[in-house]
Amino acid sequence: MMNRYVSYTPVKKCLTILALLSMTFALIDCASMSGKESAVPTADWFHSLRDSVLDNVKDNERARKAIALINQADQAVLNYVSEAEENAQRLRELNADYDATRDDFAAVFANLDASNRSIKKLLLGLRSDLVAVVEPDEWNSFEFSRSLIEVHTSNN
C-alpha cells in the first residue's frame, strides 16, 4: 500500500512554487488592473471622500478629525502598495534564481500575508474611528464612499 504522505519530489516542489507564484502575480495584477474596479482605493477615491466630508460634516472639529483619519488611510494604502510592489519584485527575483529555496519563497509569502492582515486591520480600525467621529446622517450622506469602504475592508 502506498503512503499518502510521500515527500515532495523536486518536480512537485517546482510545480507547487510555480502555482503559488502564479496565484500571487494574479492577485497583484488584480490590484493594478486599469479600467476595472480595483481592490485598492485610489488617490481619486480618497480625494472624493475628503470632499464628501467637507461638504457634509458641518462641525469643523469633527471634519478635521475625519480628514485626518482619511489621510491616515490614504498613507497606509500608499505604503501597502509600495510594499506589495517590493514583494512582487522579490518574487520575480526568486523565480529567476534556480538556487532559491522553499524557505526563501515562504518568507516572501509570509511577508505578503502579514502585510495583507496589517492593512485590513488598520483600515477597519480607521473605518470604526471615522464612524465614531461623524453623525449618522453625515455618514449616510457618504453613501458612495461608505459602500467603497465596506467593500475594501470587508474581506478579512
N, C-alpha and C positions, 0 to 999 in steps of 0.2 A: 504494500500500500504506500502511496506517495505522501510525503509530508507536506501539509498545507503551508507551512512556514518556511519554505525554501528561501535562502538568502538571494538577494538580487544578483543577477549576473551583470557584467559590465554593460551589456546591450540594454538590459532592463533599466539600469541606472541612467543611461543616456536618454532613453525614451521618457523616463519619468522626469528628468530635468528639462528636456525639451518641451514636454507637456506643461510643466509648471511655468516655464518661460513664456510659452505661447499664451497661457492664460493671463499672466502678468502684463505682457505687452498689450493684449487685447483690452484689459482694464484701463491701462494708461491711455491707450488710443481713444477709448470711450470718453475719457475725461477731457480730451482735447479735440473732439470732433467739431468741425466747423459747419455751421448751418443747421445743426441739430441741438436739441436741449442737452446741455452738459450736466454732468454730475457735480460740477464745481461752480459755485456762483462766480459771476464775472464782475469786473470793476463797474460796469454799467448797472448791474443789479444792485450793488451796494450804493451807488450814486442815487439810483431811483428810490431806494429805501430811505436814504438820508433826506431826499426831497420830500418824501411822504411824511416823515417825522416833522420836518419844518413846517409843512402845510397843515398838519392835523393836530400836533401837540401844542396847545396854546400856552402852557406854563413853560417859561424859558428855562428854569432849572431842570425840570423833567426832560425837556427837549435836549438840553446839553448832556444829561446823563445818557439818554437814549443814543445820541450821536456818538458819544464816547464808546458805548457798547458795540455799536455798528463798526466803528473804526477798529476796535479790538478784533472783531470777527473778520474784517477785511484783511488786516495784517496777518492774522492766523492762517487764513486761506492762502495768502501770498506765500507765506513760509512753507505751508504744506505742499503747494505746487512746486516750489523750488526743491524741496526735499524729495518729492516724487520724481522729479527730473533727474536729480543726482542718483537716486536708486535705480532708475531706468538705465542711466549711463553705466553704472556699476554692473548691472545685469548684462548689458551688451559686452562689457569688457570681460566678464567671467565667461560668457558664452563663447567668446573668441579665444579664450585661454583653455587649451586642452588639458592643462595641468590643474585646473580648478577642481577643488574637492567639493563633495556634497556639503560639507560644513561651511564652505565659502558661500554657497548658494543659500544655505539655511540661515546664515547670518543676515543676508540681504532681505530674505523673505521675513525674518523676524523683525527687522527694522521697518519694513513696509507695514506689517501688521501692527506694530506699536504706534507707528505714525497715524495709521487709519483710526485706531482706537482713541488716540490722543485728540485728534481733530474733532471726532464725533463728540467726545466728552466735553471738550471746550465749547463747541458750538451749541450743544444742548444747554450747558450752563449759561452761556451768554443769552440764549433764547429765553430761558427762565428769568434771568435778570431783566431782560427787556420787557417781558410780560408784566413783571412786578413794577416797573417804572411808569408805564403808560396806563391810562384809564381803559376800561373795557371798550367804551365807544371809540376811543382813539385806536386801540388795537384792531377793532373790527374795520376801521377805515383803511387799514393797511392790507385789505383783502388779497390783492395780487402778491404783495411782498410776504404776507403771512403764509400763504399757501406755498410759496417757494421755500420759506424757512422750514416748514414742516416736511416738504419733500426732501430737502437736502440733509435734514437731521434725523429723519425717522428710521433710516436703515442702520440699526445698531450693529 
